[in-house]
Amino acid sequence: MTDQAIAARLFALIEPFNRKGLALSADTHFANDLELDSLTVMDLVANIEDEWDINMPLNMLPDLETVGQVADAVAKLKG
């Protein structure tokens, strides 16, 4: 799966959590832009793990602040 395909699918997974209706990009910040709380982030992580059949280590999550960083992490975990 290409990086563009991962990003496109990730945007689709994030959209239900995008209550502000922001245009999503690789630079979209989960906390600052989307204002997601920790419980919502965990729901999103569960959806991402299910979508790509991966496990995102909990110690990795604090470093994943933007959509682009999550897309990169998914690509590495799938690799």
For each residue, the residues with C-beta under 8 A, 3 or more apart:
1: 5 6 75 78
2: 5 6
3: 6 7 71 72 75
4: 7 8
5: 1 2 8 9
6: 1 2 3 9 10 71 74 75 78
7: 3 4 10 11 26 67 68 71
8: 4 5 11 12
9: 5 6 12 13 51
10: 6 7 13 14 48 67 70 71 74
11: 7 8 14 15 24 67
12: 8 9 15
13: 9 10 16 44 47 48 51
14: 10 11 17 18 24 28 34 44 67
15: 11 12 18 24
16: 13
17: 14 34 36 40 43 44
18: 14 15 21 22 24 34
19: 34 35
20: 33 34 35
21: 18
22: 18 28 33 34
23:
24: 11 14 15 18 28 67
25: 28 67 68
26: 7 66 67 68 71
27: 66 67 68
28: 14 22 24 25 33 34 66 67
29: 32 33 34 65 66
30: 33 34 36 41 64 65 66 67
31: 34 35 36 65
32: 29 35
33: 20 22 28 29 30
34: 14 17 18 19 20 22 28 29 30 31
35: 19 20 31 32
36: 17 30 31 40 41 44
37: 40 41
38: 41 42
39: 42 43
40: 17 36 37 43 44
41: 30 36 37 38 44 45 61
42: 38 39 45 46
43: 17 39 40 46 47
44: 13 14 17 36 40 41 47 48
45: 41 42 48 49 56 61
46: 42 43 49 50
47: 13 43 44 50 51
48: 10 13 44 45 51 52 54 56 70 74
49: 45 46 52 53 54 55 56
50: 46 47 53
51: 9 13 47 48
52: 48 49 74 77 78
53: 49 50
54: 48 49 74 77 78
55: 49 77
56: 45 48 49 60 61 64 73 77
57: 60 61
58: 61
59: 62
60: 56 57 63 64 73
61: 41 45 56 57 58 64
62: 59
63: 60 69
64: 30 56 60 61 69 70 73
65: 29 30 31 69
66: 26 27 28 29 30 69 70
67: 7 10 11 14 24 25 26 27 28 30 70 71
68: 7 25 26 27 71 72
69: 63 64 65 66 72 73
70: 10 48 64 66 67 73 74
71: 3 6 7 10 26 67 68 74 75
72: 3 68 69 75 76
73: 56 60 64 69 70 76 77
74: 6 10 48 52 54 70 71 77 78
75: 1 3 6 71 72 78 79
76: 72 73 79
77: 52 54 55 56 73 74
78: 1 6 52 54 74 75
79: 75 76
